[in-house]
Amino acid sequence: MVRLILVLTFWLFSTVIYPTPLVIKFNHVVAQDTPKGKAALKFKELAEKYTDGTVVVEVYPNSQLFKDREELEALQMGVIHMAAPSVSKFGPMGIRDFEIFDLPYLFPDVETVHKVTDGKIGARLFKKLDKKGLRGLAFWDNGFKHFSANRPLRKLKDFQGLKMRIQSSKVLEATMRRLRTMPQVMAFSEVYTALQQGVVDGTENPISNLYTQKMHEVQKYLTLSHHGYLVYAVVTNKKFWDNLDPNIRNKLERAIVDATAYEREIARAENMAALEAVRKSGKTEIYELPSEEKEVWRKRLIPVHKKFAEKIGKENLNDVYELLSNIQ
């Protein structure tokens, strides 16, 4: 927070003009070799190419500028111009609708996720950002989340009493409490050290995040539970975006579309490669949750849907249920 205040003070007393080339600062909190990290670099490459160097994109990975809780505030202030937070981050801002993606065992596959993000539900969610001074540009994938801990997680009883790191999300908190754990909200950049020092016992992550942050080195057990899907929203400062030259904005939108296609193409492959790397490391025992046990877990967690239906929006949830019924 001190770092954010210092940066904001400098920014407020500086003359804000759009230079040539126009510099776009893109902050994110994960490693460069994750799907999001690679997609941010792809956007940089394409934006600079499509604008013939009129735009220069500076990408700051691994919370180099701002951590989880700071980056959206910095984006609203115009200190940075783009970010790609997990959609859970919008809940603490008062936009609980995005927490639909945190509901356990809602999405059976990535195709269903895309039908939600790319359709009327996704458009409805992005519209909610306008009142916060943000503009939604695209949804990016990471992958299905899995549980890790320093003891095996094979039955529901195995979760009892564990301190589990989560993002700031009431849905994730309720999910962890249904599992009889003690949820701990913590910035992503702090998780490795917290696991190493025993401040928390476990966490939930897509495999690519687990591996690139070296969490497998401090987590003895990984259960492939596929209990949730991690979605990112690429967002920009609305005032900044609206004030861009229309020609430049169109070219940047094209770069976003192409970078999104690239990101979705590599996301699954990156997670599969990360899983194999974790397996080869020999540091973490990997357990594939059997379908019968997964159904037990699903039944335990499904009440979370009903608990938060009003807060995240019944219209959105009913639309997802309708989509699922049509698929089945």
N, C-alpha and C positions, 0 to 999 in steps of 0.2 A: 504493500500500500504506500509506503514511503517513496519507493521508486516511482510509482504512478504519480504521486503528488508532485515530485520534482520535475518529471517530464511534462506534466500539465502546466506547471508554473512557467517553464521555459517556453512552452507552446503559446500560452496566453499572452506573453509579452513579446512575442515575435510577430513579424509581419507575415501573414499567410497569403502567399500568392502561388499560382500554379506555374512552376518553372518550365523551361524547355531544355531537356526532355522532362515530361511529367513523371515524377517518382511516385509509385504506389507501394506502400509498405504493407506487406502481407504477413501477419503473425499467426503462428500455430504452436501447439504445445507438444507435438510428438516428434519422433525422429524423422530425418530426411528419407530414410529407406523404408518407410511405411507407405501404404497406399496413398494416404493423405499427403505425406511429405513429397512423394514423387509427383503427385498430381499438381501440387503447388508449383513445383519446378517446371512442370509441363505447361502450366498456365503462363508462367513467366516467359518461357521460350516462345509460346505462340503469341502472347500479347505483344512482345517486342518485335516479333516477325511481322504480324499483321499490321502493326502501326508504323512499320519502317523505322523503328527506333525512337519514335515520338514519345513512347511510353517506356519507362524502365521500371521493372518490378523487383523490389527487394524482398526476398523471402527470409523470414526469421523463424527457424524451427526451434523445437525443444525449449519453449518459453524464454527465448533469449531476450525478448522485450517485455512480455507480460505473461503472467500465469493465468490459470483458468478463470479465477474470479475477477481478474483485472482487465482481460482483453476486450470484453464487450463494453465495459465502461470507457476504455480508451478508444474503442471504435465509435461509440456515440459522441465522444468529444472531438473526433477527427484527428487524434494523435496518430492512429494507424488508419488505413483505408480499407483493408480486407482482413477477414478471419474466416476460419472454418471450424467453429466449435461443434462439439457433439450437441445434438438437439436438447439434451437434458439441461444445458446451461440457460435455456430461455425460461425455465420454470421459476427460478429465483427472481427473474425480472418481472414476474407477474403474468407471463404467457404460459399458462399451465397446459394449453392444448398440445404443445409439442411432446409432453410426457406420455402421449399415446404410444410412442416408440419404446418407452421403458416398460410397458406392460409385459409381464412374463408369459412366454409361450403363446404370443399372439400371432407371430408370422411363421408359417411353415417353411418358407423358402425365400430366396432373394427376389425371385420373380414377383411374388406378392408384395414385397416391400416396394419394388419399383412401380407397381400399379397404384400404390398409395401415394408415393412421393411425386410421381409424374402426372397424376390425375387431379381431380377436383379437390381432394383432401389436401394434397400438397400446396395447391394454389391458395386454398383457404387459410392454411397455416401461414404461408408467407405474407398474406395480406395483414395478418395480425402484427407483423413487425413494423409496419409503417408508423404506428403511433409511438414507437420507441426510437424513431429516427434511424431505422435500419431498413435495408432493402435485401430481400432474399434473392439470390442468383441461381443457386443449384443445390441439389442434394447429392452428397457423395457417400459412398459405401465405406465401411471397414469390413465388417463381417459378423458372424454369430459369436456371441459371448459365451465364455466357459468359466467354470469356477476353478480356482487354484487355492491351495492351502498347504500347511505343513503337517497335515494328517490326511489320510485318505477320506474322500467324500464319495461314498458309494450308496449310502442310505440316508434318509432324511435325518435320522438321529445323529449322524456324524457332524452335522452343522452346529449342534447344541453348544452355546457359549463362545463360539468363535467371534473374534473381532474382525469384521470384514470391511475393507475400504470400499466406498462407493463415491460416485459423483453426487453433487448436491441435487437430489431429486426425492420428493416425497414418495413417489411410486417405488423407487429403488429401496428407500428406507423401509417402506411397508413390506416389500418383497423379502428383504433380509430378516425382518422381524417374524414373518410367517415361517421362516426357516429356523427360528429360535437363535439367531445370531445377534451380535451387537454391531449395528452399522456405524461406520466411522467416515464422515465426510472429509476428504483430503484432496489437495491439488495433485494432479497427475505427476508432476515433476518430483513430488516428495514421496511417492509410493515405494520406490526401490529401497530407499534408506529406512523407511518405516517397517517394511517387511524384514529387512536385514537385522534391524535392532529389536524386532518383536513388538513394536508399537501396535501393529496389526498382524493378524494371523493369516489372512488371505484376501483375495480380491476376485473380481470378475473382469474379464477382458477378452477381446478377440486375440487370436494367437499372435498376430503380427505385432500388436502392442506389447504383449507379454515377452516376446522374444527380443524385439529391438530395444526394449528398456532393460533387458537382462534380468527380468523378474524370475525367469526359470532357474537362475543361479541361487535364488533365495526362497524358492518354493519347491518343496519335495514332491508334491502331488498335483496333478492336473486332471480334472474330470471334464470330458467333452460332453457338455450338457445341452448346448444349443438352446439356452433358455431365453435369449434375447438377441436383438440385432442392433449393432451400433451404427447409427446414422449421423452424418455431419451435415450441417447447413453452411454453404458458402454465402457469406453476407458481407455487405459493404455499408458505409455511411450513406444514408439516403440523400442528404444534401450534397455531398461530394459527387455522388453518382448522377444526380439530376442536373448538376451544374456543368457536367462534362460537355465538351463539344459533341453534338449528336453523331458525327462521323467517327470520332474516337470511341464513343460509347458503343456504337454498333460493332466496331471491330473487337472491342473487349468482350462483348456478349458472345461473339463468334468464338473467341478464344476460350471462354467459359464452357460453351457447348462442347467444343472439341476436347478440352481437358477433362470434362465430365465423362465423355465416352471412353477416353483413355483410362481414367481412374476406375471405372466400373469393370473394364476389361482386365485390369491387373489385380483388383482387390482379392478375388478368390484365389488366384494363383499365388499371390504373396502370402496369404494365410496358409495355404497348403505347404508352401516352401518353408515357412516359419515352423509349422508343426513338425516337419521332417527334421529341421535343424534342432529343435528342442529334443526330439527323439534321439538323434545322433549324439547330442551332448552328454547323455547318460545321467544328467543331473536331476531330471524330473520323471517320475513314474506317470505314464499316461493311461487313463482309464476311459474307455468308451462306455457311456451310460447305456445299458440295455433298454430296448424300447419299452419293456414292461415296467421297469423302474422309472423311466422317463414319464410314463403315464401317471405313476404315483406322485411324482414331483409336480406334474402339471395340475393334477387335481388339488394338491395342497396350495398351489399358488394362484389358481384361477380366481378365487374370491377377491384378489387385489383389483381385478377388472371392475367388479361391481362397486367396490369401495370408492374408486376414483372416477367413475363414469360421469358424474355431474361436473366435477372439477375440470376434467380434460375435454369435456364436450360430448354429450350423448350423440349428437349428430355425426361427429367424426367416427366415434366408436361403432355406431350402428352401420355406417357406411362400410367400415372395414368388415364387420360381421357379414354384411350382405355380399361383399366381394368374396369372402371366404366360402360362403354357401354356394355361390355360383361356380366357384372353382371346383368344389367337391362334387 
